[in-house]
Amino acid sequence: NIKFSYVALQFGFHPGVDDYKAVRMMRTNKNALAVEVYSLRTDSWKIIEAIPPWLKCTWKNHKDTFFNGVAYHIIEKGPIFSIMSFDSGSEEFEEFIAPDAICGPWGLCIDIYKEQICLLCRYYGCEEDGMEKVDLWVLQEKRWKQLCPFIFPWDDWNVTIGISIDDELLMEIRDFDKGVANLYLCNYESKEVLETGIKLAVMKYDEIEFFFAITYIQSLVLLNNY
């Protein structure tokens, strides 16, 4: 029997084809990758047959995002981290090797900053006493450009989990006494940190805890033929 070790479902508008697309990626227990694309316009699913050779190997999935109809996934192949992209319109895959400074999955996430794919990594310590930092890279013309790090007061249990639609960093600080995490908004340009008062629940699978953020726009753009 085939079992799936990983399933990712992403949805959004693809401006290039003027259609809403859903992308479903599944890893089997035999390390095979299956990709399906749903079109709202045709109300149908399509199986993607052409999987590139560089994905026909053993690799690990990490966080992902969806932007302008393209699915982006952080993947780990041995010691190398890269971004795998899949365009739901052209049905083409691409791979972007992550910056050399990224050498582990802890504190690593991918999101959208100012209409650009952005990697955030809280892995290295800050040179300033009592402070912590998040390193950021944006993908420009298929190359990574490093931005100035976001520096904030140090805390053992803060983790950057994404970016809001207003381009503010989403950070959670865990409250172990109450079993929740507090959500903070961090303005990258002004360096202001705002406590939202929002409590985040902890998702647990066995002994593993998960926090993640998904940003969305409430209304859907009408398609030309609807």
Backbone hydrogen bonds in HBPLUS format (Angstrom, degrees):
<---DONOR---> <-ACCEPTOR-->    atom                        ^
c    i                          cat <-CA-CA->   ^        H-A-AA   ^      H-
h    n   atom  resd res      DA  || num        DHA   H-A  angle D-A-AA Bond
n    s   type  num  typ     dist DA aas  dist angle  dist       angle   num
A0029-ASN N   A0003-LYS O   2.68 MM  26  5.45 127.9  1.95 159.1 161.1     1
A0005-SER N   A0027-ARG O   2.69 MM  22  5.55 137.4  1.87 142.4 156.4     2
A0027-ARG N   A0006-TYR O   2.83 MM  21  5.01 157.3  1.88 142.0 148.7     3
A0008-ALA N   A0025-MET O   2.82 MM  17  5.16 159.3  1.86 152.8 159.1     4
A0025-MET N   A0008-ALA O   2.87 MM  17  5.16 158.9  1.92 149.9 156.6     5
A0010-GLN N   A0023-VAL O   2.91 MM  13  5.20 161.6  1.94 147.5 153.7     6
A0023-VAL N   A0010-GLN O   2.75 MM  13  5.20 155.9  1.80 146.3 154.7     7
A0012-GLY N   A0021-LYS O   2.99 MM   9  5.68 152.7  2.07 157.4 166.0     8
A0021-LYS N   A0012-GLY O   2.85 MM   9  5.68 167.9  1.87 171.4 167.5     9
A0014-HIS N   A0019-ASP O   2.86 MM   5  5.55 169.4  1.87 158.9 162.4    10
A0017-VAL N   A0014-HIS O   3.31 MM   3  5.83 144.6  2.44 111.4 119.1    11
A0018-ASP N   A0014-HIS O   2.91 MM   4  5.78 114.8  2.34 143.8 161.9    12
A0019-ASP N   A0014-HIS O   3.38 MM   5  5.55 157.5  2.43 138.4 143.3    13
A0040-LEU N   A0020-TYR O   3.03 MM  20  5.42 164.5  2.05 161.7 161.2    14
A0022-ALA N   A0038-TYR O   3.03 MM  16  4.90 153.2  2.10 133.4 139.4    15
A0038-TYR N   A0022-ALA O   2.77 MM  16  4.90 164.7  1.80 147.6 152.5    16
A0024-ARG N   A0036-GLU O   2.89 MM  12  5.17 171.0  1.89 155.4 158.2    17
A0036-GLU N   A0024-ARG O   2.91 MM  12  5.17 155.3  1.97 147.7 155.6    18
A0026-MET N   A0034-ALA O   2.84 MM   8  5.12 157.7  1.89 154.1 159.5    19
A0034-ALA N   A0026-MET O   2.82 MM   8  5.12 163.6  1.85 155.7 160.8    20
A0028-THR N   A0032-ALA O   2.92 MM   4  5.31 162.2  1.96 152.4 158.4    21
A0031-ASN N   A0028-THR O   3.04 MM   3  5.27 149.8  2.13 119.2 117.3    22
A0048-ILE N   A0035-VAL O   2.89 MM  13  5.44 179.6  1.89 155.8 155.8    23
A0037-VAL N   A0046-LYS O   2.86 MM   9  5.20 157.8  1.91 146.4 153.3    24
A0046-LYS N   A0037-VAL O   2.77 MM   9  5.20 139.1  1.94 138.2 151.8    25
A0039-SER N   A0044-SER O   3.02 MM   5  5.71 158.9  2.06 159.3 164.2    26
A0043-ASP N   A0039-SER O   2.78 MM   4  5.51 122.0  2.12 133.4 149.6    27
A0055-LEU N   A0052-PRO O   3.05 MM   3  5.71 164.5  2.07 120.8 125.5    28
A0056-LYS N   A0053-PRO O   2.95 MM   3  5.12 159.1  2.00 109.1 116.0    29
A0060-LYS N   A0076-GLU O   2.89 MM  16  5.00 160.1  1.93 139.0 144.9    30
A0076-GLU N   A0060-LYS O   2.92 MM  16  5.00 151.2  2.00 140.2 147.6    31
A0062-HIS N   A0074-ILE O   2.82 MM  12  5.14 136.3  2.01 170.9 162.4    32
A0074-ILE N   A0063-LYS O   2.86 MM  11  5.58 168.5  1.87 174.0 177.6    33
A0065-THR N   A0072-TYR O   2.90 MM   7  5.31 151.1  1.98 145.5 152.7    34
A0072-TYR N   A0065-THR O   2.86 MM   7  5.31 172.1  1.86 163.6 161.3    35
A0067-PHE N   A0070-VAL O   2.93 MM   3  5.30 161.6  1.97 149.2 151.7    36
A0070-VAL N   A0067-PHE O   2.96 MM   3  5.30 156.7  2.01 113.8 121.4    37
A0088-SER N   A0069-GLY O   3.01 MM  19  5.72 164.4  2.03 160.0 163.1    38
A0071-ALA N   A0086-PHE O   2.88 MM  15  5.12 160.8  1.91 150.4 147.3    39
A0086-PHE N   A0071-ALA O   2.83 MM  15  5.12 145.6  1.95 144.2 153.8    40
A0073-HIS N   A0084-MET O   2.85 MM  11  5.17 152.6  1.92 146.9 156.1    41
A0084-MET N   A0073-HIS O   2.82 MM  11  5.17 162.1  1.85 158.3 159.1    42
A0075-ILE N   A0082-SER O   2.90 MM   7  5.55 172.8  1.91 162.8 165.0    43
A0082-SER N   A0075-ILE O   3.01 MM   7  5.55 161.7  2.04 156.4 160.2    44
A0077-LYS N   A0080-ILE O   2.83 MM   3  5.28 160.8  1.87 165.3 166.0    45
A0080-ILE N   A0077-LYS O   3.11 MM   3  5.28 160.5  2.15 126.6 125.1    46
A0098-ALA N   A0081-PHE O   2.94 MM  17  5.53 162.1  1.97 133.3 136.3    47
A0083-ILE N   A0096-PHE O   2.73 MM  13  5.00 161.0  1.76 141.0 147.4    48
A0096-PHE N   A0083-ILE O   2.85 MM  13  5.00 156.0  1.91 142.6 150.7    49
A0085-SER N   A0094-GLU O   2.84 MM   9  5.13 170.6  1.85 149.5 152.3    50
A0094-GLU N   A0085-SER O   2.94 MM   9  5.13 146.4  2.05 139.3 142.9    51
A0087-ASP N   A0092-GLU O   2.97 MM   5  5.45 164.2  2.00 156.8 157.9    52
A0091-GLU N   A0087-ASP O   2.69 MM   4  5.13 132.0  1.92 139.5 153.0    53
A0102-ILE N   A0099-PRO O   3.03 MM   3  5.78 160.5  2.07 122.2 127.7    54
A0108-LEU N   A0105-PRO O   3.16 MM   3  5.30 152.8  2.24 132.7 127.3    55
A0122-ARG N   A0107-GLY O   2.95 MM  15  4.80 153.5  2.02 121.7 130.1    56
A0109-CYS N   A0120-LEU O   2.95 MM  11  5.36 153.9  2.02 151.1 157.0    57
A0120-LEU N   A0109-CYS O   2.93 MM  11  5.36 168.7  1.94 154.9 156.5    58
A0111-ASP N   A0118-CYS O   2.93 MM   7  5.32 158.4  1.97 150.8 157.8    59
A0118-CYS N   A0111-ASP O   2.78 MM   7  5.32 160.1  1.82 159.7 156.1    60
A0113-TYR N   A0116-GLN O   2.84 MM   3  5.26 161.1  1.87 155.3 157.7    61
A0116-GLN N   A0113-TYR O   3.06 MM   3  5.26 135.2  2.27 103.1 115.7    62
A0139-LEU N   A0117-ILE O   2.90 MM  22  5.42 151.0  1.99 151.6 158.8    63
A0119-LEU N   A0137-TRP O   2.82 MM  18  5.19 157.6  1.87 151.5 159.1    64
A0137-TRP N   A0119-LEU O   3.02 MM  18  5.19 150.0  2.11 143.8 150.9    65
A0121-CYS N   A0135-ASP O   2.92 MM  14  5.16 155.2  1.98 147.7 153.3    66
A0135-ASP N   A0121-CYS O   2.90 MM  14  5.16 164.0  1.93 150.2 144.8    67
A0131-MET N   A0128-GLU O   3.27 MM   3  5.60 150.4  2.36 134.3 130.3    68
A0154-TRP N   A0130-GLY O   3.01 MM  24  5.42 169.9  2.02 130.5 128.2    69
A0132-GLU N   A0152-PHE O   2.69 MM  20  5.39 165.0  1.71 170.3 175.7    70
A0152-PHE N   A0132-GLU O   2.90 MM  20  5.39 159.8  1.94 146.5 152.8    71
A0134-VAL N   A0150-PHE O   2.83 MM  16  5.10 144.1  1.96 138.0 150.0    72
A0150-PHE N   A0134-VAL O   2.90 MM  16  5.10 158.9  1.95 149.5 150.3    73
A0147-LEU N   A0136-LEU O   2.89 MM  11  5.44 166.9  1.91 142.5 146.9    74
A0138-VAL N   A0145-LYS O   2.91 MM   7  5.32 159.1  1.95 145.8 148.6    75
A0145-LYS N   A0138-VAL O   2.82 MM   7  5.32 159.7  1.86 154.1 161.1    76
A0140-GLN N   A0143-ARG O   2.72 MM   3  5.25 162.9  1.75 167.1 162.4    77
A0143-ARG N   A0140-GLN O   2.93 MM   3  5.25 147.9  2.04 110.0 120.0    78
A0174-ARG N   A0157-TRP O   3.27 MM  17  5.70 163.1  2.30 140.1 141.3    79
A0159-VAL N   A0172-GLU O   2.91 MM  13  5.46 151.6  1.99 151.5 160.9    80
A0172-GLU N   A0159-VAL O   2.92 MM  13  5.46 167.5  1.94 156.0 156.8    81
A0161-ILE N   A0170-LEU O   2.87 MM   9  5.70 158.6  1.91 151.6 158.8    82
A0170-LEU N   A0162-GLY O   2.80 MM   8  5.13 174.8  1.81 140.6 138.9    83
A0164-SER N   A0168-GLU O   2.77 MM   4  5.21 165.8  1.78 152.2 155.7    84
A0167-ASP N   A0164-SER O   2.99 MM   3  5.19 149.1  2.09 116.1 115.9    85
A0169-LEU N   A0186-CYS O   2.82 MM  17  4.85 146.6  1.93 156.8 146.8    86
A0186-CYS N   A0169-LEU O   2.85 MM  17  4.85 157.8  1.90 144.5 150.0    87
A0171-MET N   A0184-TYR O   2.97 MM  13  5.08 171.1  1.98 148.3 150.4    88
A0184-TYR N   A0171-MET O   2.70 MM  13  5.08 157.3  1.75 159.8 165.8    89
A0173-ILE N   A0182-ASN O   2.95 MM   9  5.24 153.1  2.03 142.8 151.1    90
A0182-ASN N   A0173-ILE O   2.86 MM   9  5.24 168.1  1.87 144.9 142.9    91
A0175-ASP N   A0180-VAL O   2.78 MM   5  5.47 174.4  1.78 154.6 154.8    92
A0178-LYS N   A0175-ASP O   3.22 MM   3  5.67 131.6  2.46 106.8 117.4    93
A0179-GLY N   A0175-ASP O   2.90 MM   4  5.95 123.4  2.22 143.3 160.1    94
A0180-VAL N   A0175-ASP O   3.31 MM   5  5.47 146.3  2.44 145.6 144.8    95
A0181-ALA N   A0200-LEU O   3.11 MM  19  4.99 146.8  2.23 135.3 143.1    96
A0200-LEU N   A0181-ALA O   2.69 MM  19  4.99 169.4  1.70 156.0 159.3    97
A0183-LEU N   A0198-ILE O   3.04 MM  15  5.52 160.7  2.08 161.0 164.1    98
A0196-THR N   A0183-LEU O   3.20 MM  13  5.97 163.1  2.23 154.9 159.2    99
A0185-LEU N   A0194-LEU O   2.84 MM   9  5.05 160.8  1.88 149.2 154.1   100
A0194-LEU N   A0185-LEU O   2.73 MM   9  5.05 172.1  1.73 157.7 160.4   101
A0187-ASN N   A0192-GLU O   2.82 MM   5  5.25 158.1  1.87 157.9 163.2   102
A0191-LYS N   A0187-ASN O   2.78 MM   4  5.18 133.6  1.99 140.8 151.3   103
A0203-MET N   A0210-PHE O   3.37 MM   7  5.07 165.1  2.40 153.5 149.3   104
A0210-PHE N   A0203-MET O   2.74 MM   7  5.07 149.1  1.83 151.0 159.3   105
A0205-TYR N   A0208-ILE O   2.89 MM   3  5.24 161.2  1.92 153.9 160.1   106
A0208-ILE N   A0205-TYR O   2.99 MM   3  5.24 166.4  2.01 130.4 130.0   107
A0226-TYR N   A0223-LEU O   3.10 MM   3  5.38 166.6  2.12 117.0 118.4   108
